[in-house]
Amino acid sequence: MQFIDTHSHLFLEEFQEDLPEVMNRAREAGVSHIFMPNIDATTIAPLLQVCDAYPGYCYPMMGLHPTSVDAHWEQQLEEIKKELFSGRPYVAIGEIGMDLYWDATYLEEQKKVFLIQVQWALERQLPIVIHCREAFSYIYELLLPYRDTPLCGIFHSFSGTADEARMLLSFPNFLLGINGILTFKKSTLPDVVAQVPLERIVLETDSPYLAPVPHRGRRNESAFVKSTLLRLSEVYALAPEKVAEITSKNALKVFGMLK
């Protein structure tokens, strides 16, 4: 049984000491592809180093994360743009979006940076991977004008309500990224996900964050996506192999690797 981790930051310093072992465990668990979103200008080099070291297994995205939008956002965005248009085959623009959990100081700048990168996605015909934390209404309103365009992508780390899921699924070319939150004891996500067609779901870890049960509290890694897959199979009352097959097909399609 093979499956895909659509969102993993294995290029961060948390993995510097044992990255080969992390990759081996992912392969042994059944992970067939690992998609890696960029964070900001400082992570471009380590992201590309890892993807170059594991060609055909790790695939890079390019984007500016909303928590990295600050007073120097224009300079950062210029570096991201230069890399995105460098000719390297990036599979998506991400992760991008809005995050007002820690600080709303750069609210307007986050909106602007998000929309600039949406335009790049349309220009390059690439999907976007959206980070949204305490900013649902903003993201939804910003995306509404694009609902009937070719824009596609993933709402990463979805953990919202059934109403929010319905609102997001009104964008026909978008999927929901489901990670370890699904496995948490007090999570309401299983009830919400049960109302979402499996054809609109992809699996992710968000490594090194949000490790699923039974690994909660530890550094997350791509191999642990299997725990989320098994919980998802319980939610849908389907064999894990079937859930792996459908979610993998969804992922490869949205990243342009399956027509």
C-alpha positions as CSV (number, residue, x, y, z in Angstrom):
1,M,0.0,0.0,0.0
2,Q,1.4,3.4,-1.1
3,F,0.2,6.9,-0.2
4,I,1.4,10.5,-0.4
5,D,2.5,13.2,2.0
6,T,1.3,16.4,0.3
7,H,2.8,18.8,2.9
8,S,6.1,18.2,4.8
9,H,8.9,20.5,5.8
10,L,11.7,17.9,6.0
11,F,14.3,20.5,5.1
12,L,14.0,22.3,8.4
13,E,16.8,22.1,11.1
14,E,14.7,19.6,13.1
15,F,15.8,16.9,10.5
16,Q,19.4,17.8,10.0
17,E,20.8,15.1,12.2
18,D,18.9,12.1,10.8
19,L,17.3,13.0,7.4
20,P,18.4,9.8,5.7
21,E,16.7,7.7,8.4
22,V,13.6,9.8,8.2
23,M,13.4,9.2,4.4
24,N,14.0,5.5,4.8
25,R,11.2,5.3,7.4
26,A,8.9,7.1,5.0
27,R,9.6,4.7,2.2
28,E,9.2,1.7,4.4
29,A,5.9,3.0,5.7
30,G,4.6,3.3,2.1
31,V,5.1,7.0,1.3
32,S,5.5,7.2,-2.5
33,H,5.9,11.0,-2.9
34,I,6.7,13.9,-0.5
35,F,5.6,17.4,-1.5
36,M,7.5,20.2,0.2
37,P,6.2,23.8,0.6
38,N,8.7,26.7,1.0
39,I,8.5,29.2,3.9
40,D,10.5,32.2,3.0
41,A,13.8,33.4,1.4
42,T,15.9,31.7,4.1
43,T,14.5,28.3,3.4
44,I,14.9,28.2,-0.4
45,A,18.4,26.7,-0.2
46,P,17.7,23.9,2.3
47,L,14.5,23.1,0.5
48,L,16.3,22.7,-2.8
49,Q,19.1,20.7,-1.3
50,V,16.7,18.1,0.1
51,C,14.7,17.9,-3.1
52,D,17.9,17.6,-5.2
53,A,19.2,14.8,-2.8
54,Y,15.9,12.9,-3.3
55,P,14.9,13.4,-6.9
56,G,11.7,11.7,-8.0
57,Y,10.6,11.4,-4.3
58,C,10.6,15.0,-2.9
59,Y,9.0,17.8,-4.9
60,P,9.5,21.5,-4.2
61,M,6.9,24.3,-4.1
62,M,7.8,28.0,-4.0
63,G,6.0,30.6,-2.0
64,L,6.1,33.1,0.9
65,H,4.4,31.9,4.1
66,P,2.2,34.5,5.7
67,T,4.0,34.4,9.1
68,S,7.1,35.6,7.2
69,V,5.3,38.7,5.8
70,D,6.8,41.6,7.7
71,A,8.3,45.1,7.0
72,H,10.6,43.5,4.4
73,W,7.9,41.6,2.6
74,E,8.7,43.3,-0.8
75,Q,12.3,42.2,-0.7
76,Q,11.3,38.7,0.4
77,L,8.7,38.4,-2.3
78,E,11.1,39.5,-5.0
79,E,13.5,36.7,-4.0
80,I,10.6,34.2,-4.1
81,K,9.6,35.4,-7.5
82,K,13.1,35.2,-8.9
83,E,13.3,31.6,-7.8
84,L,9.8,30.7,-9.0
85,F,10.5,32.0,-12.5
86,S,14.1,30.6,-12.6
87,G,13.1,27.6,-14.7
88,R,13.2,25.0,-12.0
89,P,10.1,22.8,-12.2
90,Y,8.2,23.7,-9.1
91,V,5.0,21.7,-8.6
92,A,3.0,24.4,-6.8
93,I,3.0,27.9,-5.2
94,G,3.1,27.4,-1.5
95,E,2.7,27.7,1.1
96,I,0.8,30.9,0.9
97,G,-2.2,32.4,2.7
98,M,-3.0,34.3,5.9
99,D,-2.2,33.8,9.6
100,L,-3.6,36.1,12.2
101,Y,-3.1,33.8,15.2
102,W,0.0,35.4,16.6
103,D,-0.1,38.9,15.1
104,A,-2.4,41.0,12.9
105,T,0.1,43.8,12.4
106,Y,0.6,43.0,8.7
107,L,-2.9,42.1,7.9
108,E,-3.1,44.2,4.7
109,E,0.3,43.1,3.6
110,Q,-0.7,39.5,4.0
111,K,-3.7,40.0,1.8
112,K,-1.5,41.7,-0.8
113,V,1.2,39.1,-0.8
114,F,-1.4,36.3,-1.0
115,L,-3.1,37.8,-4.1
116,I,0.2,38.5,-5.8
117,Q,1.1,34.8,-5.5
118,V,-2.4,33.8,-6.7
119,Q,-1.7,35.8,-9.8
120,W,1.6,33.9,-10.3
121,A,-0.2,30.6,-9.9
122,L,-2.6,31.6,-12.7
123,E,0.3,32.8,-14.9
124,R,2.3,29.7,-14.3
125,Q,-0.7,27.4,-14.3
126,L,0.3,25.9,-11.0
127,P,-1.8,24.9,-8.0
128,I,-1.6,26.9,-4.7
129,V,-1.3,25.5,-1.2
130,I,-3.1,27.7,1.3
131,H,-2.2,28.2,4.9
132,C,-5.2,29.7,6.8
133,R,-5.1,30.3,10.6
134,E,-7.6,32.5,12.3
135,A,-8.2,34.1,8.8
136,F,-11.0,32.0,7.2
137,S,-13.3,34.9,6.3
138,Y,-10.4,36.8,4.8
139,I,-9.2,33.9,2.7
140,Y,-12.7,33.0,1.5
141,E,-13.5,36.6,0.4
142,L,-10.1,37.0,-1.3
143,L,-10.7,33.8,-3.3
144,L,-14.3,34.4,-4.3
145,P,-13.4,36.2,-7.5
146,Y,-11.4,33.2,-8.6
147,R,-14.0,30.5,-8.0
148,D,-14.8,30.1,-11.7
149,T,-11.3,30.4,-12.9
150,P,-8.7,27.6,-13.5
151,L,-7.2,28.3,-10.1
152,C,-6.7,25.0,-8.1
153,G,-5.0,23.8,-5.0
154,I,-5.2,22.6,-1.5
155,F,-6.6,24.1,1.7
156,H,-3.8,22.8,3.9
157,S,-4.3,21.5,7.4
158,F,-8.1,21.9,7.3
159,S,-9.6,21.7,10.8
160,G,-12.7,23.8,10.4
161,T,-16.5,23.3,10.7
162,A,-18.8,21.5,8.4
163,D,-20.1,24.9,7.1
164,E,-16.5,26.0,6.4
165,A,-15.8,22.7,4.6
166,R,-18.9,23.3,2.4
167,M,-17.8,26.8,1.7
168,L,-14.3,25.7,0.6
169,L,-15.6,22.8,-1.4
170,S,-17.7,25.4,-3.4
171,F,-14.3,26.0,-5.1
172,P,-14.5,23.1,-7.6
173,N,-10.7,22.8,-8.2
174,F,-9.7,22.7,-4.5
175,L,-9.0,19.8,-2.1
176,L,-8.8,19.7,1.7
177,G,-5.5,18.6,3.3
178,I,-6.0,16.4,6.3
179,N,-3.3,15.7,8.8
180,G,-2.8,14.4,12.4
181,I,-5.5,16.7,13.8
182,L,-7.9,14.0,12.6
183,T,-6.5,11.6,15.1
184,F,-6.6,13.9,18.2
185,K,-8.8,12.6,21.0
186,K,-11.0,15.7,21.2
187,S,-11.0,16.6,17.6
188,T,-14.3,17.2,15.9
189,L,-12.7,16.8,12.5
190,P,-13.8,13.2,12.0
191,D,-17.5,14.2,12.0
192,V,-16.8,17.0,9.6
193,V,-14.6,14.9,7.2
194,A,-17.3,12.2,7.1
195,Q,-19.5,14.7,5.2
196,V,-16.7,15.5,2.6
197,P,-16.4,13.3,-0.5
198,L,-13.1,11.3,-0.3
199,E,-12.4,12.6,-3.8
200,R,-11.8,16.0,-2.3
201,I,-9.3,14.9,0.3
202,V,-5.5,14.6,0.4
203,L,-3.2,13.4,3.2
204,E,-0.4,15.4,4.7
205,T,1.7,15.6,7.8
206,D,2.9,19.2,8.1
207,S,6.1,17.7,9.5
208,P,7.7,18.5,12.0
209,Y,4.4,19.8,13.4
210,L,1.0,18.1,14.4
211,A,2.2,14.6,14.8
212,P,-0.8,12.2,14.8
213,V,-1.7,9.8,17.6
214,P,0.1,7.6,18.6
215,H,3.1,9.9,18.0
216,R,1.5,13.0,19.4
217,G,4.0,15.2,21.3
218,R,6.9,14.0,19.1
219,R,8.5,15.5,16.1
220,N,6.3,14.6,13.2
221,E,7.7,13.0,10.0
222,S,6.4,11.8,6.7
223,A,6.1,8.1,7.8
224,F,3.5,9.1,10.3
225,V,1.0,10.0,7.6
226,K,0.1,6.4,7.7
227,S,-1.6,6.9,11.1
228,T,-3.8,9.6,9.6
229,L,-4.6,7.3,6.7
230,L,-5.7,4.6,9.0
231,R,-7.9,7.0,11.0
232,L,-9.4,8.3,7.7
233,S,-10.2,4.7,6.6
234,E,-12.2,4.3,9.9
235,V,-14.1,7.6,9.2
236,Y,-15.1,6.4,5.7
237,A,-15.5,2.7,6.7
238,L,-13.3,1.8,3.7
239,A,-10.2,-0.4,3.5
240,P,-7.0,1.6,4.0
241,E,-5.8,0.4,0.6
242,K,-8.8,2.1,-1.0
243,V,-8.3,5.4,0.9
244,A,-4.6,5.3,-0.1
245,E,-5.5,4.8,-3.7
246,I,-8.1,7.6,-3.9
247,T,-6.2,10.2,-1.9
248,S,-3.0,9.5,-3.9
249,K,-4.8,9.9,-7.1
250,N,-6.3,13.2,-5.8
251,A,-2.8,14.5,-4.9
252,L,-1.1,13.5,-8.2
253,K,-3.9,15.2,-10.1
254,V,-3.8,18.5,-8.3
255,F,0.0,18.7,-8.6
256,G,-0.3,18.1,-12.4
257,M,1.3,14.6,-12.3
258,L,-1.8,12.7,-13.3
259,K,-4.2,13.8,-16.1
